[in-house]
Amino acid sequence: MGIINLSEQEESIKEIAGHRPIAAIPIAGRYRVIDFTLSNMVNGGITNVAIFTHGKTRSIMDHLGTGGFWDLDRKRGGLSILNPMINPQDVVQRRGDIESFKNHLDFLYMSREKYVLVSRSYMLANIDFNPAFKFHKKSGADITIIYKQMENSVRRYINCDTLNLDENDNVMGIGKNLGKRRHYDISLEMYIMKKDVLIDIIEEGIHRGDGDYLKQCLFNRIQDLNVNAYPYDGYLSCINNIDNFYLTNMELLGAEKSKQLFHDHGTIYTKIKDETSTLYSDTAHVTNSLISNGCIIEGTVENCVVGRGVKIKKGAIVRNSIIMQNAFIDETANLNYAILDKNVVISKKKMLFGHEGNPFVIRKNATI
Amino acid sequence: MRNRKKEMVAMILAGGQGSRLKELTIRNAKPAVPFGGKYRIIDFALSNCSNSGIDTVGILTQYQPLVLNTHVGIGSPWDLDRREGGVKILPPYMGMDGGRWFRGTANAIYENIHFIDAYDPEYVLLLSGDHIYKMDYSKMLEFHKEKDSQLTVSVIEVPWDECYRFGILNTDEEKRIVEFEEKPENAKSNLASMGIYIFNWKLLRQALIEDEADDKSSNDFGKNIIPKIIDGGRNVFAYVFEDYWKDVGTVQSLWDANMDLLKLDNGLNLYDKSWRIYSVNPMSPPHFVGSNAIIESSLVNEGCVIEGEVYNSVISPDVRVGKHAIIRDSVILPNAVIEDYAEVNRTIVMGNSVIKAGIKVGKKDGDILLYNDESKDTLSFE
């Protein structure tokens, strides 16, 4: 079975994660961040997937529905959305996500599967889990962590977990990436273990009271459990701050990375909407861009990722930007290095320039 | 006892070949022919039903139904996967007294009287599955009820010099139908039948039974049932429809209708979110436009990779247009590949076709060509 844990660090990306979890951030035109992990699980044969939410659930629940688009609208297993339990008697809101796991232990006990893959949503990859499963079972380890060896782009994974491995790929400890070393083993925060091991980690963690987060409870057990690691070498990106969000979208304007992410091991599924074909008028000038359906493009678009239903009027110029759904960019508006959240309206003649490396973020529903 | 009664049941005639669409219908029924990039022709009738509040639709199939059946499925894309009613595919079938193919449009409905009876409707809406239009049938029903009509025929004004191509209805000032003329030389009216009818079910039911018993009848709605009802002194009215409507029965008219979509303020206006046209949508990434690509006055869909030049054309999902390739005034169906330096003019390129590097297809003026890559299975139904 699969578990996607949505309690993620959102401080550095709050411009677009203020009112939605990272998992629900629109990305690559028509997707949301969670689509990648969810699709990877389904493509790996997992048919019982639980999403442990952590608040701000409206958009993610609206997006996931009953899981039908990921083939998870099933009688046996399928998609479950498990929200934190809020007792009216509780005056203090507890920190962390371990409470939520404890409150949903029933779900874990009742699931039929023997193994569980616990993941986050913010690590984007197109990964075939089957070799990792085989490796885990064969090695007899208690927990297998999927990781990627990084040589160069370590600054993109600042604050991500790093693994200290011995020669046999056993995990001796877990640290954090400060961005100061050339070579790191970055954890994808994807853990394969027996369901019973997970239940034990949760229960022991609550019993000891030494962890507010599942991750902490897991780390506290590294010494007494047999934990190894499995290497992954395909496309990876993490959506934990605005810069990474911007870079990931822009990277997809290249055929190679785009092919790796969208096509390597399986299709990436997402919620399907009945959008019309995108119409280019006779004044449209579009180059090097990813354009979703439902748009009407009359202006100039260069190096952009454009979401669904966006209207760009004649004479508007949009460059190096990410435009989310239903934005309206009026005539002669001029945007460069901008990130527009959903439903933004940019009126005539408005100019908004961010900088390379420092894009200008405009919040949802704003009218400029 | 569950109440299955419906006010109006729709029946869509989707059994014809549409032979004037040539290779597009060799192994595909006309209503399942791709249109407008991401649709199939029947999406319009189905979406209209759903948006009009009609939740029970029978689709009569006969000719090459595989693509159509796969596309329609259980009707979920059009909100027609319902507990009671919903969409039902109705093929010819074997019974205790043997089996037979449908002999005509009226015969097809006759063989499915039991289907309609199950819902005990007051009215039956008869549609064809091969027109492109948006219409609220509930308004037509309101008109039908107001006029106390027993048969209402939806009509559209056509240019006077085109009347000879249509079934023309002559009406009085109250829109009562006084005469029906099939393809008249000297038309007395320019109101053409759109092939959309609302019948009182009791009347239609009786007419079908009588028609079936008539050996000399060709069991066709247009030739037999309709004229008989009109001549029979019943309350028959014409409902004038004034919006965009196109019968895409020929390669030329299919191309024309596709081209109509390229104008920003075209008559069909698919951008009206209050009347969406639903379809089976592809699960593909957004389309990618390359650094040297040029796209003007065109429609493009998901999954495409456009690296060449596209002018005045409709590009369906998952099409690849190579570098320096040029596409003009054409319709490219799903999954086709136009390789580098190839050129396509005024052509409908069938799905999955590959136009190899440097090859030129079609001419800049002249008739619309239908390009069928014989080496490929151009029928994609999954």
Contacts between the chains, C-beta under 8 A, distances in Angstrom:
chain1	res1	chain2	res2	distance
A	28	B	285	6.9
A	28	B	286	7.1
A	29	B	285	7.2
A	29	B	286	3.5
A	30	B	285	7.3
A	30	B	286	5.5
A	30	B	302	7.5
A	31	B	285	8.0
A	69	B	283	7.7
A	253	B	288	7.5
A	255	B	288	7.6
A	255	B	305	7.7
A	258	B	285	7.3
A	258	B	288	6.9
A	262	B	285	4.8
A	267	B	283	5.8
A	268	B	285	7.4
A	269	B	283	5.8
A	270	B	283	7.4
A	272	B	281	4.7
A	272	B	283	6.8
A	273	B	281	7.6
A	274	B	77	7.6
A	274	B	276	5.1
A	274	B	277	7.3
A	274	B	278	5.0
A	274	B	279	6.8
A	274	B	281	6.5
A	275	B	281	7.9
A	276	B	38	7.8
A	276	B	270	4.6
A	276	B	271	6.0
A	276	B	277	7.9
A	277	B	36	6.7
A	277	B	37	4.0
A	277	B	38	5.6
A	277	B	261	7.8
A	277	B	270	8.0
A	277	B	299	4.1
A	277	B	300	6.5
A	277	B	301	4.9
A	277	B	314	7.5
A	278	B	287	7.3
A	278	B	299	6.8
A	278	B	300	5.3
A	278	B	301	7.3
A	279	B	261	7.7
A	279	B	262	7.3
A	279	B	264	7.1
A	279	B	298	7.7
A	279	B	299	5.6
A	280	B	295	4.5
A	280	B	296	6.1
A	280	B	297	6.6
A	280	B	298	5.1
A	280	B	299	7.6
A	280	B	300	6.8
A	280	B	310	8.0
A	281	B	264	5.8
A	281	B	296	7.6
A	281	B	297	6.4
A	282	B	296	5.2
A	282	B	297	4.6
A	283	B	296	7.9
A	284	B	295	6.3
A	284	B	296	6.1
A	285	B	294	7.8
A	286	B	289	4.8
A	286	B	293	7.2
A	286	B	295	5.9
A	287	B	289	6.3
A	287	B	290	7.2
A	287	B	291	5.2
A	287	B	292	7.2
A	287	B	293	6.2
A	288	B	289	6.9
A	288	B	290	6.6
A	288	B	291	4.4
A	289	B	288	7.5
A	289	B	289	5.1
A	290	B	285	7.5
A	290	B	286	4.8
A	290	B	287	7.4
A	290	B	288	5.5
A	290	B	289	7.8
A	291	B	286	5.7
A	291	B	287	5.7
A	291	B	288	7.9
A	291	B	289	6.2
A	291	B	300	7.3
A	292	B	286	4.1
A	292	B	287	8.0
A	292	B	302	7.3
A	293	B	38	7.7
A	293	B	286	7.3
A	293	B	301	6.3
A	293	B	302	5.5
A	296	B	264	7.3
A	296	B	271	7.2
A	298	B	264	7.7
A	305	B	286	7.8
A	306	B	286	7.4
